[in-house]
Amino acid sequence: MRRFISDFGSFISDAGGFISDFVIFISDVSGFISDFVTFISDVSGFISDFLTFISGVSGFIPLTLKNPLFYQWIF
């Protein structure tokens, strides 16, 4: 009987350790998902900023080339 109680106590202890490890795993997975969503958000923000930059440059170059003062500054 003592052996059974000892084995049952070990089983309960092991089950508690498993549950603890599982909770830590779920926490890690949720942290990874959060980090991945933040990464996707950052990438989309970078793409948006890059397109805004390209749009600004494409609007700036024709205005610069049409300005006669630009050529006087170069030559």
MODELLER restraints for C-alpha pairs under 7 A, 6 or more apart:
rsr = mdl.restraints
at = mdl.atoms
rsr.add(forms.Gaussian(group=physical.xy_distance, feature=features.Distance(at['CA:64:A'], at['CA:70:A']), mean=6.39, stdev=0.5))
